Amino acid sequence: MLRASLSLWLLLACISWERSFANDRTNFVIFVADDMAWDDCGAYGNSAIRTPNIDRLAAEGMRFDRAYLTCSSCSPSRCSMLTGRYPHSTGAGELHLPLPGEQTMFTKPLQEAGYWTAAVGKWHLGDAVSEQIDYRKSSSPRAMGTAWVQALRDRPADKPFFLWAAHSDPHRGYQPGAVDPPHEPAQVIVPPFFPDASRVREDLALYYDEVSRFDEHIGMVLSELQRLGLADNTFVLVISDNGRPFPHCKTRVHVPGVRTPFIVRWPTKVVAGQVAGNVVSTVDIAPTILELAGLEPLTSFQGRSFVGMLSDPSVQTRQYAFAEHNWHDYRAFERAVHSRDFCYVRNWLPETPGTPPADAVNSPTYKVMIEMQAAGTLKAAHEGCFDTPRASEFLYDVASDPHCLMNLAGLPEYADRLQILRVQLKQWQDRTGDRFPGEDGLTPDGFDRSTGRRLINAKHPSFLK
């Protein structure tokens, strides 16, 4: 009996130690929106959209005002975040290309260190890296919050956890009824690069609804973390994978395409209500997570940790962020450099118009723009998607022109700034092995640029499944 009692005591002590060990280690939840603009939530100044949970996270944590994606295209952006590598370096730099099995996501060293890792919702990375996640579930957009909460309930209680909570909102196509009550078209804020027309407002209102549903589902997880007693020691990050699915935004590498909402809440470490104004990139997420988990960065990482910014938002961990546009429905090769105050874009295909992706080509907003362009009533600020030829270089003062409407590249007073950013782009390309493959090396258009219909002769691997 004495031996049995001692064995039971040791077992209970071990379980208690394991649970204490798990509770002492930082947990991680990353919420990923699908096609949400950086400024379409209350925390970033949009007073017309309902995002109380995102706004609460910003109030209780740190808001990053100069956070950039490595591209404005769903799967390459997500692959980049999870590997800490730029899209052209992952082997999955074009839309729908699977992440090769030889690529290492930061979830793998987390697993090896005893973390339970989960990916719930949109995956979009292929199957070759599936073993680098312990728990993987899909979900419909309406049930996403429930699926996220269920993952937390299914987790082993004796392990710290990482949850990749990837929504499919606010991706097209839109249907009424995402939230109740819906947003009123008359109340939406129309960006200056869209015509203020009734169909555009209706389109934006449905998009707002899906952003709000994403926010509601975030709230469900926050409540569950609180119920489990895990909220204080859980690092929560809210981001998007690319810009809103509208013209001038998604697939573009200037601010409307690649600036992302980026909000961190971590009550035990991050002081509430702070704002970080220096540049951070989503390629930096991977090294940051591993550092916070007490692990060494992978040698494959191309990003750098922003841990220092979490205790002092004035810290500068990088001066420049870099973004790229490869095939996403259409042939493309563009690169961008983002500093705190400027955006530089190099376009290797000036003869090609800045056509938005096929889902945006089919949108009510773009159809209105096509009609107005044909009638000669489209304003100059709305013409960027149709300009042919386009400039080969763009320079924007994003402090005064965050919508990137005024190209300064040809003005003599900006010649020095332009040259500085040209050099930065060249050095980054040399450092990461990026180069223009020539027009013959680019994937051709997969859709008609006017109608968005798939072309019969489309050659992209995603069409060959």
Stockholm file with secondary structure:
# STOCKHOLM 1.0

chainA/1-465         MLRASLSLWLLLACISWERSFANDRTNFVIFVADDMAWDDCGAYGNSAIRTPNIDRLAAEGMRFDRAYLTCSSCSPSRCSMLTGRYPHSTGAGELHLPLPGEQTMFTKPLQEAGYWTAAVGKWHLGDAVSEQIDYRKSSSPRAMGTAWVQALRDRPADKPFFLWAAHSDPHRGYQPGAVDPPHEPAQVIVPPFFPDASRVREDLALYYDEVSRFDEHIGMVLSELQRLGLADNTFVLVISDNGRPFPHCKTRVHVPGVRTPFIVRWPTKVVAGQVAGNVVSTVDIAPTILELAGLEPLTSFQGRSFVGMLSDPSVQTRQYAFAEHNWHDYRAFERAVHSRDFCYVRNWLPETPGTPPADAVNSPTYKVMIEMQAAGTLKAAHEGCFDTPRASEFLYDVASDPHCLMNLAGLPEYADRLQILRVQLKQWQDRTGDRFPGEDGLTPDGFDRSTGRRLINAKHPSFLK
#=GR chainA/1-465 SS CHHHHHHHHHHHHHHHHHHHHHHHSCEEEEEEESSCCTTSSGGGTCTTSCCHHHHHHHHHSEEEEEEECSCSSHHHHHHHHHHTSCHHHHTCCSTTCCCCTTSCCTHHHHHHTTCEEEEEECCCSCSTTGGGCSEEECCCGGGHHHHHHHHHHHSCTTSCEEEEEECCTTCSCCCTTSSSSCCCGGGSCCCTTSCCCHHHHHHHHHHHHHHHHHHHHHHHHHHHHHHTTCSTTEEEEEEESSSCSSTTTTTCCSHHHHBCCCEEECTTTSCTTEEEEEEEEGGGHHHHHHHHTTCCCCTTCCSCCCHHHHHCTTCCSCSCEEEEECCSSSCCCEEEEECSSEEEEEESCTTSCCCCCHHHHTSHHHHHHHHHHHHTCCCGGGCTTTCSSCCSEEEEETTTCTTCCCCCTTCGGGHHHHHHHHHHHHHHHHHHTCCCCCGGGSCCCSBCTTTCCBCTTCCCGGGCC
#=GC SS_cons         CHHHHHHHHHHHHHHHHHHHHHHHSCEEEEEEESSCCTTSSGGGTCTTSCCHHHHHHHHHSEEEEEEECSCSSHHHHHHHHHHTSCHHHHTCCSTTCCCCTTSCCTHHHHHHTTCEEEEEECCCSCSTTGGGCSEEECCCGGGHHHHHHHHHHHSCTTSCEEEEEECCTTCSCCCTTSSSSCCCGGGSCCCTTSCCCHHHHHHHHHHHHHHHHHHHHHHHHHHHHHHTTCSTTEEEEEEESSSCSSTTTTTCCSHHHHBCCCEEECTTTSCTTEEEEEEEEGGGHHHHHHHHTTCCCCTTCCSCCCHHHHHCTTCCSCSCEEEEECCSSSCCCEEEEECSSEEEEEESCTTSCCCCCHHHHTSHHHHHHHHHHHHTCCCGGGCTTTCSSCCSEEEEETTTCTTCCCCCTTCGGGHHHHHHHHHHHHHHHHHHTCCCCCGGGSCCCSBCTTTCCBCTTCCCGGGCC
//
